[in-house]
Amino acid sequence: MFEDDYSHVGRSLDGEWSQIYYLLKWAWEAWPQGRPLHFSLMPVFTGLGMHMGGLPWVYFFGFLFIAGNAALFYVTALKVAPPGPALAGACAFCLFPADTTHAMLTHNMALQASLMFLLAAVHAYLSDKKLLSYLLIAGTLICYETAIVPFIAAPLLKSPWNRKTIKELATTTAVVALLMTGHALLRAAMNEHRMMELVSDNPWRLAGHVPASMVIGPLTVLKAFFLRPGYALSHANALTAFSGLVFATGMGWALWRLPLPLELKCLSFSALSEKYGLKMHGSLKIPQGLAPGGRLLIAGALALCLAYVLTFTRWPPTSLGGRDTCVHLAATFGASIIITGLAWMILETAGMFRLKLAAAGAVAVYLAFLLGFSMAVQKDFVNGSEFQRQFWREVLQLCPDLEDGTTIFVKENIRTTSDFVIPNAWSVRLVLEQMLLFPKDWTSPPALFILNEKVIAGVTPDPGGESWTLLIPGEGRETRTVKQGKVIALELNANGLVRLESAEHRPGWEPLEGLHVKPEGKSSIQSLEKKALYRIMIERGLR
């Protein structure tokens, strides 16, 4: 697990239904971030997974969300494109290179649900069930709101385009605007933190962010589609090479064999000359699929730009690695529609020159490179997981004398050289309490903090010098009392983590001068009850 997973998933790892019920009740009463469903899915599926067989089952549920969305995209794309291009688009949906958070439980079990609402709404719309589509798209608002805006482009997926298309675009725009306004007013009435922060912000600055994001975001996605195959090639190993070869072979064969409505349409030069007064003669045969394929490109491009209308909290949307790439989540739909249309046009054009096999191979090889990139990201997460295990084993070995009020500071030099995940992010302060069951009469359970700039800025001595106050970084104003003599200081050297006898006059610890560290005392860990996260982190088994 990584980063936000500890906050939203870690509390349900013990599978206690009373705790899960409490989290569900809190989600629907407090409406955190205006996303009650978002904060309900994680404890429910985590609890089910842990009861069914442990953490692997929790990840299996996350996999089902992503695989289910890819299947839903495929059946939706089949309504507007032949099977081959639809399959290419579904693969691009699975392997979308701009969002590298698929391995985070918080994202694959909750954020992907928002995409599921969007895909289901578009499918219903294309099936002429418009009222149902409006009800479905409203679900994105209580899950992850950025996915609602691309729905506006749904009418462009229908063909042919005519005056009715303009009316339908106006209708979907009005429906989305009405739903967003109602949701915003409800969040404001509930004094929801992020909405209040948004209201108090400079409206002119936010107004400028919207059009800028609609340009910057798509360019970032385009950059990912261009650069990530190179990353995959530079990080390839035997497994990725073999997997890519098998995938490219199967995908190429499928794209070659799946039928296309390959009809040639004659474009008459003489007809054009009569219309525009030009002296042109003859005709040119063009693939029939170029026109609908081109329409998909335009519809996908619009959906891609609209995906960044609500990206206020992560601006500018330029991230290509790490948790902040979830800003590209809603762009998955538009980008995959573009790939569908592009694959259709490539295959049809190549078919006209009897080069369909070569075109199918080229598309399959490109998708295989995206697969290689996804495997490289997954490997990064595996390495991060192993780093976490080693880190927490060393922490518990060096800090066996945990007691009420113990605060552990670790100098910020422990990050791995990872491109896509931070093994020890802000959530490290939650881990000890999720690994060990501390006595109920402890008023300040032990917690660990990475000594970074934000933590240092939040530490201030109290009058008298007997304690310090730590303003914990985050959305709230939560504080922790750091007591003299109850602080454990750890830092990294060539052999791993070490426990310091004193933090006085040591490089990197200057902001905490005067804070007395705790001498190592009698071990208390063995007497504490171990939770599921302890078995996952410290013991080798995953049950």
Secondary structure, DSSP 8 states (H G I E B T S, - for coil): --THHHHHTGGGTT--HHHHHHHHHHHHHH-GGG-TTHHHHHHHHHHHHHHHTSHHHHHHHHHHHHHHHHHHHHHHHTTTS-HHHHHHHHHHHHT-TT---TTSHHIIIIIHHHHHHHHHHHHHHHTT-HHHHHHHHHGGGGT-GGGGGGGGGGGGGSSS--HHHHHHHHHHHHHHHHHHHHHHHHHHHTT-HHHHHHHHS-HHHHHHHHHHHHHHHHHHHHHHHHHHHHHHHHT--HHHHHHHHHHHHHHHHHHHHS-----EEEEEHHHHHHHHT-----EEEEETTHHHHHHHHHHHHHHHHHTTTT--SS-S----SSGGGGGGTTHHHHHHHHHHHHHHHHHHHHHHTT-HHHHHHHHHHHHHHHHHHHHHHHHHHHHHHHHHHHHHHHHHHH-----TT-EEEEES------SS--SS-GGGGGHHHHHEE--TT-SS--EEEEE-HHHHHTEEE-TTSSEEEEE-SSSS--EEEEETT-EEEEEEETTEEEE-S--TT-TT-GGGTT--B-------GGGSEE-HHHHHHTSS---
